[in-house]
Amino acid sequence: MPHNARTNLAQRFYMQELQIFKQRLEKYIGHEITNEDIPDAIDIYNENRQLLRELYDLRGLEDYPLISGRETGGVLYWVNASPKDKANETLKACLYFEIKGTR
């Protein structure tokens, strides 16, 4: 690993490491990662973070939160173990259910 990150050698080394990482990740997930996949994944993860913020907000709205700590923990456990696009759909449904007061 080069000591000075601003050299051409360091940049080539970094790009090679990223390429190796990408190849191993593609092998793990079983398909190629395209340039179009990256912005889509960023959007999905950003949406996930926003939905989780909304979930956390339900904990502090009132003296009696709309969702308990135990329920929040269960949702977080599931979200972390699930594909983010599927988790986002479920989070949207949960938030709608909680906010509408049909709990």
C-alpha positions as CSV (number, residue, x, y, z in Angstrom):
1,M,0.0,0.0,0.0
2,P,1.5,3.3,-1.0
3,H,2.3,5.8,1.8
4,N,1.3,8.9,-0.2
5,A,-2.3,8.7,-1.4
6,R,-1.8,11.5,-4.0
7,T,0.5,9.7,-6.3
8,N,-0.5,7.9,-9.5
9,L,0.7,4.6,-8.0
10,A,-1.6,5.1,-5.0
11,Q,-4.5,5.9,-7.3
12,R,-3.9,2.8,-9.4
13,F,-3.6,0.7,-6.3
14,Y,-6.9,2.1,-4.9
15,M,-8.7,1.4,-8.2
16,Q,-7.4,-2.1,-8.3
17,E,-8.6,-2.7,-4.8
18,L,-12.0,-1.4,-5.7
19,Q,-12.2,-3.6,-8.8
20,I,-11.3,-6.7,-6.7
21,F,-13.9,-5.7,-4.1
22,K,-16.5,-5.3,-6.9
23,Q,-15.7,-8.7,-8.5
24,R,-15.9,-10.5,-5.1
25,L,-19.2,-8.7,-4.3
26,E,-20.6,-9.7,-7.7
27,K,-19.6,-13.3,-7.1
28,Y,-21.3,-13.2,-3.7
29,I,-24.6,-11.7,-5.0
30,G,-24.6,-13.7,-8.2
31,H,-24.8,-11.0,-10.8
32,E,-22.9,-8.1,-12.3
33,I,-23.1,-4.6,-10.7
34,T,-23.7,-2.0,-13.4
35,N,-23.2,1.7,-13.2
36,E,-27.0,2.1,-13.3
37,D,-27.3,-0.1,-10.2
38,I,-25.4,2.2,-7.9
39,P,-27.6,5.3,-8.0
40,D,-30.7,3.0,-7.6
41,A,-29.1,1.4,-4.5
42,I,-28.2,4.8,-3.1
43,D,-31.8,5.9,-3.5
44,I,-33.2,2.8,-1.8
45,Y,-30.8,3.1,1.2
46,N,-31.6,6.9,1.5
47,E,-35.3,6.1,1.5
48,N,-34.7,3.4,4.1
49,R,-32.9,5.9,6.4
50,Q,-35.7,8.4,6.0
51,L,-38.3,5.8,6.8
52,L,-36.3,4.8,9.9
53,R,-36.2,8.4,11.0
54,E,-40.0,8.6,10.7
55,L,-40.2,5.4,12.8
56,Y,-38.0,6.9,15.5
57,D,-40.1,10.1,15.4
58,L,-43.1,8.0,16.5
59,R,-41.3,7.2,19.7
60,G,-41.0,10.8,20.8
61,L,-44.3,12.4,19.7
62,E,-46.2,12.1,22.9
63,D,-46.0,11.0,26.6
64,Y,-47.2,7.7,25.3
65,P,-45.4,6.9,22.1
66,L,-47.3,5.5,19.1
67,I,-44.8,2.6,19.0
68,S,-43.1,0.9,21.9
69,G,-39.4,0.3,22.2
70,R,-39.9,-3.4,21.9
71,E,-41.9,-2.9,18.7
72,T,-39.3,-0.6,17.3
73,G,-36.6,-3.1,18.1
74,G,-38.5,-5.8,16.3
75,V,-38.9,-3.7,13.3
76,L,-35.2,-2.7,13.3
77,Y,-34.2,-6.4,13.6
78,W,-36.4,-7.3,10.6
79,V,-35.2,-4.3,8.5
80,N,-31.6,-5.1,9.1
81,A,-32.1,-8.7,8.0
82,S,-34.2,-7.9,4.9
83,P,-33.5,-6.6,1.4
84,K,-33.9,-2.8,1.7
85,D,-36.4,-2.5,-1.1
86,K,-38.7,-5.0,0.6
87,A,-38.0,-3.4,4.0
88,N,-39.0,0.0,2.7
89,E,-42.4,-1.2,1.5
90,T,-43.1,-2.8,4.9
91,L,-41.9,0.3,6.7
92,K,-44.2,2.5,4.6
93,A,-47.1,0.2,5.5
94,C,-46.2,0.2,9.2
95,L,-45.8,4.0,9.3
96,Y,-49.2,4.4,7.6
97,F,-50.8,2.0,10.0
98,E,-49.3,3.8,13.1
99,I,-49.9,7.3,11.9
100,K,-53.5,6.7,11.0
101,G,-54.1,5.4,14.5
102,T,-55.6,2.1,13.4
103,R,-53.2,0.3,15.7
